[in-house]
Amino acid sequence: GQWLADAEPETQSLVLHRDGLGRRADSRLSFDAVFGPSAAQEEVFRSLCAPMLADVMRGRNGTLLCYGQTGTGKTYTMG
């Protein structure tokens, strides 16, 4: 079966459910930040990118990995 994912920004988690088994959480993944579908680009930038860029300017290494479906705006958001 397919997996369904629900973003839970309030708990900084991504909850995975197996299709057809109701809303019981089959797996929960925790992250430094989780953004729902209504998150604005500025919110994502201020939360994740700005602090990393400040560290890079102080000589630290930084990596930003954007993962998602083709055509969802990853390159536009990073540019």
All heavy atoms as a GROMACS GRO file, in nm:
protein
  596
    1GLY      N    1   0.081  -0.119   0.000
    1GLY     CA    2   0.000   0.000   0.000
    1GLY      C    3   0.085   0.125   0.000
    1GLY      O    4   0.205   0.121   0.023
    2GLN      N    5   0.021   0.235  -0.023
    2GLN     CA    6   0.088   0.364  -0.024
    2GLN      C    7   0.102   0.419   0.116
    2GLN      O    8   0.028   0.383   0.207
    2GLN     CB    9   0.009   0.463  -0.108
    2GLN     CG   10   0.009   0.435  -0.254
    2GLN     CD   11  -0.064   0.545  -0.329
    2GLN    OE1   12  -0.154   0.607  -0.276
    2GLN    NE2   13  -0.023   0.568  -0.453
    3TRP      N   14   0.198   0.509   0.132
    3TRP     CA   15   0.217   0.581   0.256
    3TRP      C   16   0.165   0.724   0.239
    3TRP      O   17   0.182   0.784   0.134
    3TRP     CB   18   0.365   0.586   0.293
    3TRP     CG   19   0.418   0.455   0.341
    3TRP    CD1   20   0.466   0.353   0.264
    3TRP    CD2   21   0.427   0.411   0.475
    3TRP    NE1   22   0.505   0.249   0.343
    3TRP    CE2   23   0.482   0.282   0.473
    3TRP    CE3   24   0.393   0.468   0.597
    3TRP    CZ2   25   0.504   0.209   0.589
    3TRP    CZ3   26   0.417   0.395   0.713
    3TRP    CH2   27   0.471   0.268   0.707
    4LEU      N   28   0.104   0.776   0.342
    4LEU     CA   29   0.059   0.914   0.346
    4LEU      C   30   0.140   0.986   0.452
    4LEU      O   31   0.172   0.929   0.556
    4LEU     CB   32  -0.090   0.922   0.380
    4LEU     CG   33  -0.184   0.842   0.289
    4LEU    CD1   34  -0.325   0.847   0.343
    4LEU    CD2   35  -0.179   0.896   0.148
    5ALA      N   36   0.172   1.112   0.428
    5ALA     CA   37   0.252   1.188   0.523
    5ALA      C   38   0.176   1.312   0.565
    5ALA      O   39   0.115   1.380   0.484
    5ALA     CB   40   0.385   1.227   0.461
    6ASP      N   41   0.178   1.341   0.695
    6ASP     CA   42   0.119   1.462   0.751
    6ASP      C   43   0.228   1.540   0.822
    6ASP      O   44   0.297   1.487   0.909
    6ASP     CB   45   0.009   1.429   0.854
    6ASP     CG   46  -0.116   1.373   0.791
    6ASP    OD1   47  -0.153   1.420   0.681
    6ASP    OD2   48  -0.177   1.284   0.851
    7ALA      N   49   0.243   1.668   0.784
    7ALA     CA   50   0.337   1.756   0.854
    7ALA      C   51   0.271   1.806   0.981
    7ALA      O   52   0.155   1.846   0.980
    7ALA     CB   53   0.375   1.873   0.764
    8GLU      N   54   0.344   1.801   1.091
    8GLU     CA   55   0.296   1.854   1.219
    8GLU      C   56   0.394   1.961   1.266
    8GLU      O   57   0.485   1.931   1.346
    8GLU     CB   58   0.284   1.743   1.323
    8GLU     CG   59   0.171   1.646   1.298
    8GLU     CD   60   0.152   1.547   1.412
    8GLU    OE1   61   0.237   1.541   1.504
    8GLU    OE2   62   0.053   1.474   1.408
    9PRO      N   63   0.380   2.084   1.216
    9PRO     CA   64   0.475   2.189   1.254
    9PRO      C   65   0.482   2.213   1.405
    9PRO      O   66   0.588   2.243   1.457
    9PRO     CB   67   0.420   2.313   1.181
    9PRO     CG   68   0.345   2.258   1.065
    9PRO     CD   69   0.286   2.128   1.115
   10GLU      N   70   0.371   2.196   1.475
   10GLU     CA   71   0.371   2.222   1.619
   10GLU      C   72   0.458   2.124   1.697
   10GLU      O   73   0.508   2.157   1.804
   10GLU     CB   74   0.228   2.223   1.674
   10GLU     CG   75   0.152   2.093   1.664
   10GLU     CD   76   0.090   2.066   1.527
   10GLU    OE1   77   0.094   2.154   1.439
   10GLU    OE2   78   0.035   1.956   1.510
   11THR      N   79   0.479   2.003   1.645
   11THR     CA   80   0.566   1.905   1.712
   11THR      C   81   0.695   1.881   1.633
   11THR      O   82   0.774   1.795   1.670
   11THR     CB   83   0.495   1.770   1.730
   11THR    OG1   84   0.463   1.715   1.601
   11THR    CG2   85   0.370   1.783   1.814
   12GLN      N   86   0.715   1.957   1.526
   12GLN     CA   87   0.832   1.944   1.438
   12GLN      C   88   0.849   1.799   1.393
   12GLN      O   89   0.958   1.743   1.396
   12GLN     CB   90   0.958   1.996   1.506
   12GLN     CG   91   0.951   2.144   1.537
   12GLN     CD   92   1.075   2.194   1.604
   12GLN    OE1   93   1.144   2.123   1.675
   12GLN    NE2   94   1.105   2.321   1.580
   13SER      N   95   0.737   1.740   1.350
   13SER     CA   96   0.737   1.599   1.310
   13SER      C   97   0.669   1.580   1.175
   13SER      O   98   0.586   1.660   1.134
   13SER     CB   99   0.662   1.514   1.412
   13SER     OG  100   0.721   1.523   1.539
   14LEU      N  101   0.706   1.472   1.111
   14LEU     CA  102   0.637   1.423   0.993
   14LEU      C  103   0.582   1.287   1.033
   14LEU      O  104   0.656   1.199   1.076
   14LEU     CB  105   0.735   1.410   0.876
   14LEU     CG  106   0.675   1.369   0.744
   14LEU    CD1  107   0.585   1.480   0.690
   14LEU    CD2  108   0.784   1.338   0.644
   15VAL      N  109   0.451   1.271   1.023
   15VAL     CA  110   0.386   1.148   1.064
   15VAL      C  111   0.347   1.069   0.940
   15VAL      O  112   0.282   1.123   0.850
   15VAL     CB  113   0.262   1.176   1.151
   15VAL    CG1  114   0.196   1.046   1.196
   15VAL    CG2  115   0.300   1.260   1.271
   16LEU      N  116   0.388   0.943   0.934
   16LEU     CA  117   0.358   0.857   0.821
   16LEU      C  118   0.247   0.761   0.858
   16LEU      O  119   0.247   0.703   0.966
   16LEU     CB  120   0.483   0.779   0.780
   16LEU     CG  121   0.605   0.863   0.743
   16LEU    CD1  122   0.724   0.773   0.714
   16LEU    CD2  123   0.575   0.952   0.625
   17HIS      N  124   0.152   0.743   0.765
   17HIS     CA  125   0.039   0.652   0.782
   17HIS      C  126   0.034   0.559   0.662
   17HIS      O  127   0.061   0.601   0.551
   17HIS     CB  128  -0.094   0.727   0.787
   17HIS     CG  129  -0.096   0.842   0.882
   17HIS    ND1  130  -0.126   0.828   1.014
   17HIS    CD2  131  -0.073   0.974   0.862
   17HIS    CE1  132  -0.122   0.947   1.072
   17HIS    NE2  133  -0.089   1.036   0.982
   18ARG      N  134  -0.003   0.437   0.686
   18ARG     CA  135  -0.025   0.346   0.573
   18ARG      C  136  -0.164   0.371   0.518
   18ARG      O  137  -0.260   0.388   0.593
   18ARG     CB  138  -0.014   0.201   0.617
   18ARG     CG  139   0.126   0.160   0.648
   18ARG     CD  140   0.128   0.014   0.690
   18ARG     NE  141   0.243  -0.008   0.774
   18ARG     CZ  142   0.342  -0.088   0.742
   18ARG    NH1  143   0.338  -0.157   0.630
   18ARG    NH2  144   0.445  -0.103   0.822
   19ASP      N  145  -0.174   0.378   0.386
   19ASP     CA  146  -0.300   0.404   0.320
   19ASP      C  147  -0.405   0.301   0.360
   19ASP      O  148  -0.379   0.181   0.359
   19ASP     CB  149  -0.280   0.401   0.168
   19ASP     CG  150  -0.399   0.453   0.092
   19ASP    OD1  151  -0.484   0.522   0.152
   19ASP    OD2  152  -0.409   0.426  -0.028
   20GLY      N  153  -0.522   0.350   0.400
   20GLY     CA  154  -0.634   0.262   0.432
   20GLY      C  155  -0.638   0.211   0.574
   20GLY      O  156  -0.727   0.137   0.610
   21LEU      N  157  -0.543   0.248   0.658
   21LEU     CA  158  -0.541   0.199   0.796
   21LEU      C  159  -0.586   0.305   0.896
   21LEU      O  160  -0.556   0.297   1.013
   21LEU     CB  161  -0.401   0.150   0.833
   21LEU     CG  162  -0.352   0.027   0.758
   21LEU    CD1  163  -0.212  -0.011   0.805
   21LEU    CD2  164  -0.446  -0.090   0.777
   22GLY      N  165  -0.655   0.406   0.849
   22GLY     CA  166  -0.702   0.510   0.940
   22GLY      C  167  -0.592   0.611   0.966
   22GLY      O  168  -0.494   0.620   0.895
   23ARG      N  169  -0.607   0.687   1.072
   23ARG     CA  170  -0.514   0.795   1.101
   23ARG      C  171  -0.413   0.757   1.209
   23ARG      O  172  -0.346   0.842   1.263
   23ARG     CB  173  -0.591   0.920   1.144
   23ARG     CG  174  -0.689   0.969   1.039
   23ARG     CD  175  -0.629   0.987   0.902
   23ARG     NE  176  -0.538   1.099   0.898
   23ARG     CZ  177  -0.458   1.124   0.797
   23ARG    NH1  178  -0.457   1.048   0.691
   23ARG    NH2  179  -0.378   1.228   0.801
   24ARG      N  180  -0.401   0.631   1.241
   24ARG     CA  181  -0.302   0.588   1.339
   24ARG      C  182  -0.162   0.612   1.282
   24ARG      O  183  -0.133   0.578   1.168
   24ARG     CB  184  -0.321   0.439   1.369
   24ARG     CG  185  -0.225   0.384   1.472
   24ARG     CD  186  -0.250   0.236   1.496
   24ARG     NE  187  -0.226   0.155   1.380
   24ARG     CZ  188  -0.107   0.109   1.342
   24ARG    NH1  189   0.000   0.138   1.412
   24ARG    NH2  190  -0.094   0.033   1.236
   25ALA      N  191  -0.075   0.668   1.363
   25ALA     CA  192   0.062   0.695   1.317
   25ALA      C  193   0.141   0.566   1.311
   25ALA      O  194   0.155   0.496   1.411
   25ALA     CB  195   0.130   0.794   1.411
   26ASP      N  196   0.188   0.530   1.194
   26ASP     CA  197   0.272   0.412   1.178
   26ASP      C  198   0.418   0.446   1.204
   26ASP      O  199   0.495   0.360   1.241
   26ASP     CB  200   0.257   0.354   1.038
   26ASP     CG  201   0.118   0.295   1.016
   26ASP    OD1  202   0.078   0.210   1.098
   26ASP    OD2  203   0.052   0.334   0.920
   27SER      N  204   0.454   0.570   1.180
   27SER     CA  205   0.592   0.613   1.201
   27SER      C  206   0.594   0.764   1.219
   27SER      O  207   0.516   0.836   1.157
   27SER     CB  208   0.677   0.573   1.080
   27SER     OG  209   0.812   0.601   1.104
   28ARG      N  210   0.681   0.812   1.306
   28ARG     CA  211   0.694   0.956   1.330
   28ARG      C  212   0.841   0.991   1.319
   28ARG      O  213   0.926   0.930   1.381
   28ARG     CB  214   0.642   0.991   1.469
   28ARG     CG  215   0.650   1.139   1.502
   28ARG     CD  216   0.592   1.167   1.641
   28ARG     NE  217   0.455   1.128   1.652
   28ARG     CZ  218   0.350   1.207   1.624
   28ARG    NH1  219   0.372   1.329   1.582
   28ARG    NH2  220   0.228   1.164   1.637
   29LEU      N  221   0.869   1.092   1.235
   29LEU     CA  222   1.006   1.138   1.213
   29LEU      C  223   1.016   1.280   1.268
   29LEU      O  224   0.931   1.363   1.239
   29LEU     CB  225   1.040   1.137   1.064
   29LEU     CG  226   1.018   1.003   0.993
   29LEU    CD1  227   1.027   1.021   0.843
   29LEU    CD2  228   1.118   0.900   1.041
   30SER      N  229   1.119   1.307   1.346
   30SER     CA  230   1.137   1.440   1.405
   30SER      C  231   1.248   1.515   1.332
   30SER      O  232   1.349   1.456   1.293
   30SER     CB  233   1.174   1.428   1.554
   30SER     OG  234   1.068   1.368   1.624
   31PHE      N  235   1.228   1.646   1.317
   31PHE     CA  236   1.322   1.732   1.245
   31PHE      C  237   1.346   1.859   1.324
   31PHE      O  238   1.272   1.891   1.417
   31PHE     CB  239   1.266   1.768   1.107
   31PHE     CG  240   1.246   1.648   1.018
   31PHE    CD1  241   1.125   1.581   1.016
   31PHE    CD2  242   1.348   1.604   0.937
   31PHE    CE1  243   1.106   1.471   0.934
   31PHE    CE2  244   1.330   1.494   0.854
   31PHE     CZ  245   1.209   1.428   0.853
   32ASP      N  246   1.449   1.934   1.285
   32ASP     CA  247   1.473   2.065   1.346
   32ASP      C  248   1.358   2.160   1.316
   32ASP      O  249   1.326   2.247   1.395
   32ASP     CB  250   1.604   2.126   1.294
   32ASP     CG  251   1.726   2.048   1.341
   32ASP    OD1  252   1.718   1.980   1.444
   32ASP    OD2  253   1.829   2.056   1.273
   33ALA      N  254   1.297   2.145   1.200
   33ALA     CA  255   1.182   2.228   1.161
   33ALA      C  256   1.098   2.151   1.061
   33ALA      O  257   1.150   2.076   0.980
   33ALA     CB  258   1.228   2.359   1.101
   34VAL      N  259   0.968   2.170   1.069
   34VAL     CA  260   0.874   2.112   0.974
   34VAL      C  261   0.778   2.222   0.934
   34VAL      O  262   0.725   2.294   1.020
   34VAL     CB  263   0.795   1.993   1.036
   34VAL    CG1  264   0.685   1.945   0.943
   34VAL    CG2  265   0.889   1.878   1.070
   35PHE      N  266   0.756   2.236   0.804
   35PHE     CA  267   0.668   2.340   0.754
   35PHE      C  268   0.551   2.275   0.681
   35PHE      O  269   0.570   2.182   0.603
   35PHE     CB  270   0.743   2.432   0.658
   35PHE     CG  271   0.859   2.500   0.723
   35PHE    CD1  272   0.986   2.445   0.718
   35PHE    CD2  273   0.841   2.619   0.792
   35PHE    CE1  274   1.093   2.506   0.779
   35PHE    CE2  275   0.949   2.681   0.854
   35PHE     CZ  276   1.075   2.625   0.848
   36GLY      N  277   0.433   2.325   0.707
   36GLY     CA  278   0.314   2.276   0.639
   36GLY      C  279   0.301   2.336   0.500
   36GLY      O  280   0.380   2.421   0.459
   37PRO      N  281   0.199   2.293   0.427
   37PRO     CA  282   0.183   2.340   0.289
   37PRO      C  283   0.153   2.489   0.277
   37PRO      O  284   0.173   2.548   0.172
   37PRO     CB  285   0.066   2.257   0.236
   37PRO     CG  286   0.002   2.195   0.354
   37PRO     CD  287   0.102   2.193   0.465
   38SER      N  288   0.110   2.552   0.383
   38SER     CA  289   0.080   2.696   0.376
   38SER      C  290   0.197   2.784   0.419
   38SER      O  291   0.186   2.906   0.423
   38SER     CB  292  -0.043   2.728   0.462
   38SER     OG  293  -0.015   2.700   0.598
   39ALA      N  294   0.313   2.723   0.447
   39ALA     CA  295   0.430   2.800   0.491
   39ALA      C  296   0.478   2.893   0.380
   39ALA      O  297   0.488   2.853   0.264
   39ALA     CB  298   0.543   2.707   0.532
   40ALA      N  299   0.507   3.016   0.416
   40ALA     CA  300   0.557   3.113   0.320
   40ALA      C  301   0.708   3.095   0.301
   40ALA      O  302   0.778   3.050   0.392
   40ALA     CB  303   0.530   3.255   0.370
   41GLN      N  304   0.759   3.130   0.184
   41GLN     CA  305   0.902   3.118   0.156
   41GLN      C  306   0.983   3.200   0.255
   41GLN      O  307   1.090   3.157   0.299
   41GLN     CB  308   0.931   3.164   0.014
   41GLN     CG  309   0.878   3.069  -0.090
   41GLN     CD  310   0.908   3.116  -0.230
   41GLN    OE1  311   0.975   3.215  -0.250
   41GLN    NE2  312   0.858   3.044  -0.327
   42GLU      N  313   0.934   3.318   0.291
   42GLU     CA  314   1.007   3.402   0.386
   42GLU      C  315   1.019   3.334   0.522
   42GLU      O  316   1.123   3.340   0.587
   42GLU     CB  317   0.940   3.538   0.401
   42GLU     CG  318   1.019   3.631   0.490
   42GLU     CD  319   0.961   3.772   0.492
   42GLU    OE1  320   0.879   3.806   0.408
   42GLU    OE2  321   1.002   3.847   0.582
   43GLU      N  322   0.915   3.264   0.565
   43GLU     CA  323   0.918   3.191   0.692
   43GLU      C  324   1.026   3.082   0.688
   43GLU      O  325   1.104   3.066   0.783
   43GLU     CB  326   0.781   3.129   0.720
   43GLU     CG  327   0.776   3.045   0.845
   43GLU     CD  328   0.643   2.972   0.862
   43GLU    OE1  329   0.558   2.977   0.772
   43GLU    OE2  330   0.627   2.908   0.968
   44VAL      N  331   1.031   3.007   0.578
   44VAL     CA  332   1.131   2.901   0.564
   44VAL      C  333   1.272   2.962   0.563
   44VAL      O  334   1.362   2.915   0.631
   44VAL     CB  335   1.106   2.818   0.437
   44VAL    CG1  336   1.217   2.716   0.413
   44VAL    CG2  337   0.971   2.749   0.446
   45PHE      N  338   1.289   3.069   0.486
   45PHE     CA  339   1.420   3.133   0.478
   45PHE      C  340   1.466   3.183   0.615
   45PHE      O  341   1.579   3.158   0.657
   45PHE     CB  342   1.417   3.249   0.378
   45PHE     CG  343   1.549   3.320   0.367
   45PHE    CD1  344   1.649   3.269   0.287
   45PHE    CD2  345   1.574   3.434   0.441
   45PHE    CE1  346   1.772   3.332   0.278
   45PHE    CE2  347   1.696   3.498   0.433
   45PHE     CZ  348   1.795   3.447   0.351
   46ARG      N  349   1.379   3.255   0.685
   46ARG     CA  350   1.418   3.311   0.815
   46ARG      C  351   1.447   3.202   0.919
   46ARG      O  352   1.534   3.219   1.003
   46ARG     CB  353   1.310   3.405   0.867
   46ARG     CG  354   1.303   3.535   0.792
   46ARG     CD  355   1.196   3.627   0.854
   46ARG     NE  356   1.174   3.744   0.773
   46ARG     CZ  357   1.242   3.857   0.784
   46ARG    NH1  358   1.337   3.866   0.873
   46ARG    NH2  359   1.215   3.959   0.706
   47SER      N  360   1.376   3.092   0.912
   47SER     CA  361   1.393   2.985   1.010
   47SER      C  362   1.517   2.900   0.984
   47SER      O  363   1.582   2.855   1.078
   47SER     CB  364   1.270   2.894   1.011
   47SER     OG  365   1.157   2.965   1.053
   48LEU      N  366   1.547   2.875   0.858
   48LEU     CA  367   1.654   2.781   0.824
   48LEU      C  368   1.774   2.843   0.756
   48LEU      O  369   1.888   2.821   0.795
   48LEU     CB  370   1.599   2.670   0.733
   48LEU     CG  371   1.486   2.586   0.790
   48LEU    CD1  372   1.435   2.490   0.686
   48LEU    CD2  373   1.532   2.512   0.914
   49CYS      N  374   1.749   2.920   0.653
   49CYS     CA  375   1.859   2.970   0.569
   49CYS      C  376   1.935   3.084   0.635
   49CYS      O  377   2.058   3.086   0.630
   49CYS     CB  378   1.805   3.015   0.434
   49CYS     SG  379   1.719   2.883   0.346
   50ALA      N  380   1.866   3.181   0.690
   50ALA     CA  381   1.933   3.298   0.747
   50ALA      C  382   2.034   3.260   0.856
   50ALA      O  383   2.149   3.308   0.852
   50ALA     CB  384   1.831   3.399   0.798
   51PRO      N  385   1.998   3.174   0.952
   51PRO     CA  386   2.098   3.137   1.054
   51PRO      C  387   2.218   3.063   0.994
   51PRO      O  388   2.332   3.085   1.035
   51PRO     CB  389   2.021   3.045   1.150
   51PRO     CG  390   1.878   3.081   1.130
   51PRO     CD  391   1.866   3.120   0.986
   52MET      N  392   2.193   2.977   0.895
   52MET     CA  393   2.302   2.905   0.832
   52MET      C  394   2.393   3.001   0.756
   52MET      O  395   2.516   2.992   0.764
   52MET     CB  396   2.250   2.798   0.736
   52MET     CG  397   2.362   2.718   0.673
   52MET     SD  398   2.308   2.618   0.534
   52MET     CE  399   2.257   2.744   0.418
   53LEU      N  400   2.335   3.096   0.683
   53LEU     CA  401   2.416   3.193   0.610
   53LEU      C  402   2.500   3.278   0.705
   53LEU      O  403   2.616   3.309   0.674
   53LEU     CB  404   2.327   3.283   0.525
   53LEU     CG  405   2.267   3.216   0.401
   53LEU    CD1  406   2.169   3.311   0.333
   53LEU    CD2  407   2.374   3.172   0.305
   54ALA      N  408   2.446   3.314   0.818
   54ALA     CA  409   2.524   3.390   0.918
   54ALA      C  410   2.644   3.308   0.965
   54ALA      O  411   2.754   3.361   0.979
   54ALA     CB  412   2.435   3.428   1.035
   55ASP      N  413   2.623   3.177   0.988
   55ASP     CA  414   2.735   3.090   1.028
   55ASP      C  415   2.839   3.079   0.917
   55ASP      O  416   2.960   3.080   0.944
   55ASP     CB  417   2.683   2.950   1.064
   55ASP     CG  418   2.615   2.946   1.200
   55ASP    OD1  419   2.634   3.041   1.279
   55ASP    OD2  420   2.545   2.847   1.226
   56VAL      N  421   2.794   3.067   0.791
   56VAL     CA  422   2.887   3.058   0.679
   56VAL      C  423   2.972   3.185   0.672
   56VAL      O  424   3.093   3.179   0.648
   56VAL     CB  425   2.811   3.033   0.547
   56VAL    CG1  426   2.901   3.056   0.426
   56VAL    CG2  427   2.754   2.892   0.545
   57MET      N  428   2.911   3.299   0.694
   57MET     CA  429   2.985   3.425   0.690
   57MET      C  430   3.088   3.435   0.803
   57MET      O  431   3.184   3.511   0.794
   57MET     CB  432   2.889   3.544   0.696
   57MET     CG  433   2.796   3.552   0.576
   57MET     SD  434   2.882   3.554   0.418
   57MET     CE  435   2.951   3.718   0.423
   58ARG      N  436   3.070   3.355   0.911
   58ARG     CA  437   3.166   3.350   1.021
   58ARG      C  438   3.270   3.238   1.001
   58ARG      O  439   3.345   3.208   1.092
   58ARG     CB  440   3.093   3.331   1.153
   58ARG     CG  441   3.016   3.454   1.198
   58ARG     CD  442   2.967   3.442   1.341
   58ARG     NE  443   2.862   3.343   1.357
   58ARG     CZ  444   2.731   3.370   1.353
   58ARG    NH1  445   2.690   3.492   1.336
   58ARG    NH2  446   2.643   3.274   1.369
   59GLY      N  447   3.266   3.174   0.883
   59GLY     CA  448   3.368   3.074   0.852
   59GLY      C  449   3.328   2.930   0.874
   59GLY      O  450   3.410   2.840   0.854
   60ARG      N  451   3.207   2.905   0.914
   60ARG     CA  452   3.162   2.766   0.932
   60ARG      C  453   3.112   2.710   0.800
   60ARG      O  454   3.074   2.784   0.709
   60ARG     CB  455   3.050   2.760   1.034
   60ARG     CG  456   3.094   2.794   1.173
   60ARG     CD  457   2.982   2.772   1.270
   60ARG     NE  458   3.031   2.777   1.406
   60ARG     CZ  459   2.954   2.792   1.510
   60ARG    NH1  460   2.824   2.803   1.496
   60ARG    NH2  461   3.007   2.795   1.630
   61ASN      N  462   3.108   2.578   0.791
   61ASN     CA  463   3.051   2.512   0.674
   61ASN      C  464   2.900   2.506   0.688
   61ASN      O  465   2.847   2.496   0.799
   61ASN     CB  466   3.106   2.370   0.658
   61ASN     CG  467   3.252   2.369   0.624
   61ASN    OD1  468   3.299   2.458   0.555
   61ASN    ND2  469   3.324   2.269   0.671
   62GLY      N  470   2.831   2.508   0.577
   62GLY     CA  471   2.686   2.498   0.580
   62GLY      C  472   2.633   2.425   0.458
   62GLY      O  473   2.687   2.440   0.349
   63THR      N  474   2.532   2.343   0.478
   63THR     CA  475   2.469   2.271   0.368
   63THR      C  476   2.318   2.283   0.382
   63THR      O  477   2.263   2.262   0.489
   63THR     CB  478   2.506   2.121   0.372
   63THR    OG1  479   2.648   2.109   0.361
   63THR    CG2  480   2.440   2.045   0.259
   64LEU      N  481   2.254   2.316   0.272
   64LEU     CA  482   2.108   2.322   0.269
   64LEU      C  483   2.062   2.221   0.166
   64LEU      O  484   2.098   2.230   0.048
   64LEU     CB  485   2.061   2.462   0.230
   64LEU     CG  486   1.911   2.479   0.212
   64LEU    CD1  487   1.840   2.455   0.345
   64LEU    CD2  488   1.880   2.616   0.158
   65LEU      N  489   1.987   2.122   0.208
   65LEU     CA  490   1.936   2.019   0.119
   65LEU      C  491   1.787   2.041   0.101
   65LEU      O  492   1.712   2.045   0.199
   65LEU     CB  493   1.962   1.880   0.178
   65LEU     CG  494   1.899   1.763   0.102
   65LEU    CD1  495   1.966   1.746  -0.033
   65LEU    CD2  496   1.910   1.636   0.184
   66CYS      N  497   1.746   2.058  -0.022
   66CYS     CA  498   1.603   2.073  -0.053
   66CYS      C  499   1.557   1.947  -0.124
   66CYS      O  500   1.614   1.909  -0.226
   66CYS     CB  501   1.580   2.195  -0.143
   66CYS     SG  502   1.614   2.348  -0.060
   67TYR      N  503   1.456   1.883  -0.069
   67TYR     CA  504   1.406   1.758  -0.123
   67TYR      C  505   1.257   1.772  -0.145
   67TYR      O  506   1.186   1.827  -0.060
   67TYR     CB  507   1.435   1.645  -0.023
   67TYR     CG  508   1.382   1.511  -0.067
   67TYR    CD1  509   1.454   1.433  -0.156
   67TYR    CD2  510   1.260   1.464  -0.020
   67TYR    CE1  511   1.406   1.310  -0.197
   67TYR    CE2  512   1.212   1.341  -0.061
   67TYR     CZ  513   1.285   1.265  -0.150
   67TYR     OH  514   1.237   1.144  -0.191
   68GLY      N  515   1.211   1.726  -0.257
   68GLY     CA  516   1.067   1.730  -0.282
   68GLY      C  517   1.035   1.693  -0.425
   68GLY      O  518   1.122   1.674  -0.509
   69GLN      N  519   0.908   1.686  -0.452
   69GLN     CA  520   0.857   1.648  -0.582
   69GLN      C  521   0.899   1.749  -0.689
   69GLN      O  522   0.908   1.869  -0.662
   69GLN     CB  523   0.705   1.638  -0.577
   69GLN     CG  524   0.642   1.585  -0.702
   69GLN     CD  525   0.494   1.563  -0.684
   69GLN    OE1  526   0.437   1.592  -0.579
   69GLN    NE2  527   0.430   1.512  -0.786
   70THR      N  528   0.922   1.701  -0.809
   70THR     CA  529   0.956   1.787  -0.922
   70THR      C  530   0.847   1.891  -0.944
   70THR      O  531   0.728   1.859  -0.940
   70THR     CB  532   0.976   1.702  -1.049
   70THR    OG1  533   1.081   1.609  -1.025
   70THR    CG2  534   1.008   1.789  -1.169
   71GLY      N  535   0.890   2.016  -0.966
   71GLY     CA  536   0.795   2.122  -0.997
   71GLY      C  537   0.730   2.188  -0.877
   71GLY      O  538   0.634   2.263  -0.892
   72THR      N  539   0.783   2.164  -0.756
   72THR     CA  540   0.720   2.222  -0.637
   72THR      C  541   0.787   2.351  -0.589
   72THR      O  542   0.748   2.405  -0.487
   72THR     CB  543   0.719   2.121  -0.520
   72THR    OG1  544   0.852   2.079  -0.493
   72THR    CG2  545   0.633   2.000  -0.553
   73GLY      N  546   0.888   2.400  -0.662
   73GLY     CA  547   0.946   2.530  -0.631
   73GLY      C  548   1.074   2.529  -0.552
   73GLY      O  549   1.114   2.632  -0.497
   74LYS      N  550   1.144   2.416  -0.544
   74LYS     CA  551   1.268   2.411  -0.466
   74LYS      C  552   1.373   2.509  -0.520
   74LYS      O  553   1.429   2.587  -0.446
   74LYS     CB  554   1.324   2.269  -0.465
   74LYS     CG  555   1.236   2.166  -0.400
   74LYS     CD  556   1.290   2.026  -0.414
   74LYS     CE  557   1.301   1.978  -0.556
   74LYS     NZ  558   1.177   1.966  -0.632
   75THR      N  559   1.397   2.506  -0.650
   75THR     CA  560   1.498   2.594  -0.711
   75THR      C  561   1.457   2.739  -0.698
   75THR      O  562   1.538   2.825  -0.665
   75THR     CB  563   1.521   2.556  -0.858
   75THR    OG1  564   1.561   2.420  -0.864
   75THR    CG2  565   1.628   2.642  -0.921
   76TYR      N  566   1.331   2.769  -0.718
   76TYR     CA  567   1.280   2.906  -0.704
   76TYR      C  568   1.301   2.956  -0.562
   76TYR      O  569   1.344   3.069  -0.540
   76TYR     CB  570   1.132   2.912  -0.741
   76TYR     CG  571   1.072   3.047  -0.722
   76TYR    CD1  572   1.091   3.148  -0.815
   76TYR    CD2  573   0.996   3.075  -0.609
   76TYR    CE1  574   1.037   3.274  -0.797
   76TYR    CE2  575   0.941   3.201  -0.590
   76TYR     CZ  576   0.962   3.299  -0.684
   76TYR     OH  577   0.909   3.424  -0.665
   77THR      N  578   1.274   2.873  -0.463
   77THR     CA  579   1.287   2.912  -0.324
   77THR      C  580   1.434   2.938  -0.289
   77THR      O  581   1.466   3.033  -0.218
   77THR     CB  582   1.231   2.802  -0.231
   77THR    OG1  583   1.093   2.784  -0.262
   77THR    CG2  584   1.244   2.839  -0.085
   78MET      N  585   1.525   2.855  -0.340
   78MET     CA  586   1.667   2.870  -0.310
   78MET      C  587   1.728   2.990  -0.383
   78MET      O  588   1.823   3.048  -0.336
   78MET     CB  589   1.744   2.744  -0.345
   78MET     CG  590   1.711   2.628  -0.254
   78MET     SD  591   1.790   2.477  -0.303
   78MET     CE  592   1.962   2.523  -0.304
   79GLY      N  593   1.673   3.024  -0.501
   79GLY     CA  594   1.731   3.130  -0.583
   79GLY      C  595   1.698   3.262  -0.524
   79GLY      O  596   1.760   3.359  -0.521
   0.00000   0.00000   0.00000
